Amino acid sequence: MSENRLAVISIIVENRQASAEINGFLSAFGDCIVGRMGIPYKEKNVSVICIVVDAPAETINTLTGKLGMLNGVTAKTLMSKV
């Protein structure tokens, strides 16, 4: 069994049509989400979402990958060493 890691997933949403899919993924992985902050940046017509997760690295990478495959969505992860 993999050890849990603390991570931050940063998401930039340029396509608001992807919002339902983003929320669906976040809901599906809800058990490992510690917190979420979303900021609409109207001047640039984008949204920025930061997700704090506590899960095995494989789970974090899976979520980040699913989000990053959505059209108009960029997702990157910063993972702790602990």
MDTraj code that builds the backbone (N, CA, C; nanometers):
import mdtraj as md
import numpy as np

residues = "MET SER GLU ASN ARG LEU ALA VAL ILE SER ILE ILE VAL GLU ASN ARG GLN ALA SER ALA GLU ILE ASN GLY PHE LEU SER ALA PHE GLY ASP CYS ILE VAL GLY ARG MET GLY ILE PRO TYR LYS GLU LYS ASN VAL SER VAL ILE CYS ILE VAL VAL ASP ALA PRO ALA GLU THR ILE ASN THR LEU THR GLY LYS LEU GLY MET LEU ASN GLY VAL THR ALA LYS THR LEU MET SER LYS VAL".split()
xyz = np.array([
    [0.0844, -0.1192, 0.0000],
    [0.0000, 0.0000, 0.0000],
    [0.0885, 0.1249, 0.0000],
    [0.0532, 0.2200, -0.0811],
    [0.1328, 0.3421, -0.0938],
    [0.1086, 0.4371, 0.0225],
    [0.2131, 0.5094, 0.0564],
    [0.2063, 0.6079, 0.1621],
    [0.1427, 0.7368, 0.1090],
    [0.0616, 0.8005, 0.1907],
    [-0.0008, 0.9262, 0.1496],
    [0.1008, 1.0384, 0.1428],
    [0.0753, 1.1297, 0.0500],
    [0.1566, 1.2500, 0.0341],
    [0.0625, 1.3701, 0.0389],
    [0.1146, 1.4817, 0.0854],
    [0.0410, 1.6072, 0.0841],
    [0.0800, 1.6805, -0.0436],
    [-0.0180, 1.7326, -0.1154],
    [0.0110, 1.7991, -0.2425],
    [-0.0872, 1.9128, -0.2673],
    [-0.0451, 2.0030, -0.3553],
    [-0.1317, 2.1100, -0.4039],
    [-0.1449, 2.0920, -0.5544],
    [-0.2678, 2.0847, -0.6011],
    [-0.2931, 2.0793, -0.7447],
    [-0.3429, 2.2173, -0.7859],
    [-0.2711, 2.2797, -0.8781],
    [-0.3096, 2.4116, -0.9292],
    [-0.3741, 2.3926, -1.0654],
    [-0.4900, 2.4533, -1.0823],
    [-0.5675, 2.4363, -1.2050],
    [-0.5995, 2.5733, -1.2621],
    [-0.5707, 2.5916, -1.3902],
    [-0.6111, 2.7135, -1.4604],
    [-0.7160, 2.6733, -1.5633],
    [-0.8325, 2.7358, -1.5530],
    [-0.9448, 2.7018, -1.6403],
    [-0.9669, 2.8157, -1.7389],
    [-0.9380, 2.7900, -1.8647],
    [-0.9610, 2.8879, -1.9709],
    [-1.0920, 2.8614, -2.0434],
    [-1.1491, 2.7432, -2.0226],
    [-1.2732, 2.7031, -2.0882],
    [-1.3776, 2.6735, -1.9816],
    [-1.4669, 2.7670, -1.9577],
    [-1.5676, 2.7497, -1.8521],
    [-1.6613, 2.6331, -1.8801],
    [-1.6674, 2.5878, -2.0050],
    [-1.7523, 2.4731, -2.0391],
    [-1.7034, 2.3463, -1.9688],
    [-1.5780, 2.3456, -1.9252],
    [-1.5206, 2.2285, -1.8583],
    [-1.5553, 2.2234, -1.7090],
    [-1.6245, 2.3227, -1.6587],
    [-1.6522, 2.3315, -1.5147],
    [-1.7243, 2.2097, -1.4589],
    [-1.8235, 2.1594, -1.5309],
    [-1.8983, 2.0432, -1.4817],
    [-1.8077, 1.9207, -1.4716],
    [-1.7218, 1.9012, -1.5701],
    [-1.6299, 1.7872, -1.5667],
    [-1.5271, 1.8025, -1.4545],
    [-1.4766, 1.9242, -1.4367],
    [-1.3819, 1.9504, -1.3272],
    [-1.4472, 1.9164, -1.1941],
    [-1.5659, 1.9682, -1.1716],
    [-1.6355, 1.9426, -1.0455],
    [-1.6667, 1.7950, -1.0276],
    [-1.6950, 1.7246, -1.1379],
    [-1.7190, 1.5810, -1.1311],
    [-1.5955, 1.5052, -1.0844],
    [-1.4792, 1.5398, -1.1402],
    [-1.3548, 1.4761, -1.0979],
    [-1.3246, 1.5078, -0.9517],
    [-1.3423, 1.6337, -0.9132],
    [-1.3135, 1.6726, -0.7753],
    [-1.4077, 1.6023, -0.6778],
    [-1.5301, 1.5844, -0.7177],
    [-1.6257, 1.5122, -0.6339],
    [-1.5870, 1.3650, -0.6220],
    [-1.5450, 1.3046, -0.7333],
    [-1.5059, 1.1636, -0.7333],
    [-1.3848, 1.1388, -0.6435],
    [-1.2960, 1.2373, -0.6338],
    [-1.1763, 1.2261, -0.5514],
    [-1.1932, 1.2996, -0.4185],
    [-1.3157, 1.3297, -0.3809],
    [-1.3454, 1.4115, -0.2630],
    [-1.2896, 1.3594, -0.1323],
    [-1.2740, 1.2273, -0.1204],
    [-1.2238, 1.1707, 0.0048],
    [-1.0809, 1.2134, 0.0360],
    [-1.0050, 1.2502, -0.0668],
    [-0.8649, 1.2872, -0.0426],
    [-0.8427, 1.4386, -0.0463],
    [-0.9489, 1.5160, -0.0715],
    [-0.9345, 1.6615, -0.0784],
    [-0.9453, 1.7218, 0.0614],
    [-0.8419, 1.7964, 0.0989],
    [-0.8374, 1.8619, 0.2293],
    [-0.9032, 1.9992, 0.2212],
    [-0.8796, 2.0705, 0.1103],
    [-0.9360, 2.2039, 0.0944],
    [-0.9310, 2.2472, -0.0509],
    [-1.0114, 2.3472, -0.0810],
    [-1.0214, 2.3967, -0.2182],
    [-1.0434, 2.5472, -0.2152],
    [-0.9735, 2.6175, -0.3061],
    [-0.9932, 2.7615, -0.3199],
    [-1.0056, 2.7923, -0.4688],
    [-1.1091, 2.8615, -0.5066],
    [-1.1285, 2.8994, -0.6457],
    [-1.1369, 3.0502, -0.6592],
    [-1.0686, 3.1031, -0.7599],
    [-1.0660, 3.2471, -0.7814],
    [-1.1007, 3.2768, -0.9269],
    [-1.2127, 3.3428, -0.9515],
    [-1.2412, 3.3858, -1.0889],
    [-1.1603, 3.5113, -1.1204],
    [-1.0861, 3.5076, -1.2283],
    [-1.0035, 3.6221, -1.2683],
    [-1.0680, 3.6802, -1.3933],
    [-1.1670, 3.7662, -1.3707],
    [-1.2512, 3.8175, -1.4794],
    [-1.1740, 3.8978, -1.5830],
    [-1.0716, 3.9708, -1.5396],
    [-0.9946, 4.0529, -1.6344],
    [-0.9265, 3.9675, -1.7413],
    [-0.8893, 3.8448, -1.7056],
    [-0.8217, 3.7545, -1.7992],
    [-0.9160, 3.6473, -1.8524],
    [-1.0410, 3.6459, -1.8041],
    [-1.1419, 3.5484, -1.8448],
    [-1.0971, 3.4046, -1.8152],
    [-1.0361, 3.3844, -1.6995],
    [-0.9956, 3.2517, -1.6551],
    [-1.0352, 3.2345, -1.5085],
    [-1.0293, 3.1105, -1.4630],
    [-1.0463, 3.0804, -1.3206],
    [-0.9242, 3.0039, -1.2741],
    [-0.8851, 3.0280, -1.1499],
    [-0.7728, 2.9583, -1.0904],
    [-0.8267, 2.8816, -0.9698],
    [-0.7948, 2.7523, -0.9649],
    [-0.8402, 2.6671, -0.8551],
    [-0.7176, 2.6016, -0.7927],
    [-0.7102, 2.6044, -0.6602],
    [-0.6036, 2.5354, -0.5872],
    [-0.6682, 2.4298, -0.4986],
    [-0.6210, 2.3071, -0.5116],
    [-0.6747, 2.1950, -0.4360],
    [-0.5627, 2.1374, -0.3491],
    [-0.5868, 2.1240, -0.2196],
    [-0.4925, 2.0580, -0.1299],
    [-0.5424, 1.9150, -0.1113],
    [-0.4546, 1.8172, -0.1395],
    [-0.4936, 1.6767, -0.1301],
    [-0.3968, 1.6000, -0.0403],
    [-0.4470, 1.4949, 0.0215],
    [-0.3688, 1.4037, 0.1035],
    [-0.4039, 1.2638, 0.0549],
    [-0.3145, 1.2047, -0.0252],
    [-0.3450, 1.0771, -0.0894],
    [-0.2153, 1.0133, -0.1387],
    [-0.2207, 0.8869, -0.1794],
    [-0.1030, 0.8265, -0.2414],
    [-0.0660, 0.9015, -0.3697],
    [0.0630, 0.9029, -0.4029],
    [0.1110, 0.9749, -0.5212],
    [0.0373, 0.9306, -0.6473],
    [0.0072, 0.8031, -0.6585],
    [-0.0627, 0.7528, -0.7775],
    [-0.2004, 0.8171, -0.7924],
    [-0.2701, 0.8331, -0.6809],
    [-0.4034, 0.8945, -0.6832],
    [-0.3937, 1.0415, -0.7222],
    [-0.2963, 1.1116, -0.6654],
    [-0.2767, 1.2534, -0.6971],
    [-0.2442, 1.2699, -0.8450],
    [-0.1557, 1.1850, -0.8960],
    [-0.1186, 1.1925, -1.0376],
    [-0.2358, 1.1594, -1.1288],
    [-0.3193, 1.0649, -1.0879],
    [-0.4373, 1.0300, -1.1670],
    [-0.5325, 1.1487, -1.1769],
    [-0.5610, 1.2130, -1.0631],
    [-0.6502, 1.3284, -1.0631],
    [-0.5932, 1.4411, -1.1489],
    [-0.4651, 1.4704, -1.1304],
    [-0.4014, 1.5771, -1.2086],
    [-0.4077, 1.5451, -1.3576],
    [-0.3814, 1.4215, -1.3938],
    [-0.3863, 1.3812, -1.5344],
    [-0.5239, 1.3950, -1.5945],
    [-0.6265, 1.3522, -1.5211],
    [-0.7642, 1.3634, -1.5709],
    [-0.8023, 1.5103, -1.5926],
    [-0.7642, 1.5950, -1.4975],
    [-0.7957, 1.7376, -1.5101],
    [-0.7214, 1.7989, -1.6288],
    [-0.5944, 1.7658, -1.6427],
    [-0.5120, 1.8226, -1.7485],
    [-0.5526, 1.7797, -1.8883],
    [-0.6262, 1.6700, -1.9008],
    [-0.6710, 1.6236, -2.0322],
    [-0.7944, 1.6983, -2.0822],
    [-0.8588, 1.7736, -1.9948],
    [-0.9778, 1.8481, -2.0354],
    [-0.9380, 1.9658, -2.1246],
    [-1.0192, 1.9925, -2.2242],
    [-0.9946, 2.1027, -2.3171],
    [-1.0005, 2.2368, -2.2436],
    [-0.8946, 2.3169, -2.2578],
    [-0.8922, 2.4492, -2.1961],
    [-0.8586, 2.4477, -2.0484],
    [-0.8021, 2.3355, -1.9997],
    [-0.7680, 2.3228, -1.8580],
    [-0.6210, 2.2826, -1.8463],
    [-0.5478, 2.3524, -1.7604],
    [-0.4096, 2.3176, -1.7296],
    [-0.4026, 2.2826, -1.5820],
    [-0.3386, 2.1686, -1.5502],
    [-0.3267, 2.1264, -1.4110],
    [-0.1838, 2.0817, -1.3831],
    [-0.1287, 2.1292, -1.2720],
    [0.0071, 2.0922, -1.2296],
    [0.0034, 2.0624, -1.0797],
    [0.0948, 1.9771, -1.0369],
    [0.0984, 1.9362, -0.8970],
    [0.2326, 1.9677, -0.8327],
    [0.2258, 2.0125, -0.7088],
    [0.3436, 2.0293, -0.6256],
    [0.3241, 1.9331, -0.5084],
    [0.4154, 1.8346, -0.4950],
    [0.4003, 1.7310, -0.3950],
    [0.5045, 1.7460, -0.2849],
    [0.4599, 1.7252, -0.1613],
    [0.5539, 1.7321, -0.0486],
    [0.6404, 1.6066, -0.0441],
    [0.7468, 1.6138, 0.0325],
    [0.8317, 1.4970, 0.0514],
    [0.7825, 1.4098, 0.1669],
    [0.6860, 1.4584, 0.2416],
    [0.6332, 1.3827, 0.3570],
    [0.4992, 1.3206, 0.3273],
])
top = md.Topology()
chain = top.add_chain()
for i, resn in enumerate(residues, 1):
    res = top.add_residue(resn, chain, resSeq=i)
    for name in ("N", "CA", "C"):
        top.add_atom(name, md.element.get_by_symbol(name[0]), res)
traj = md.Trajectory(xyz[None], top)
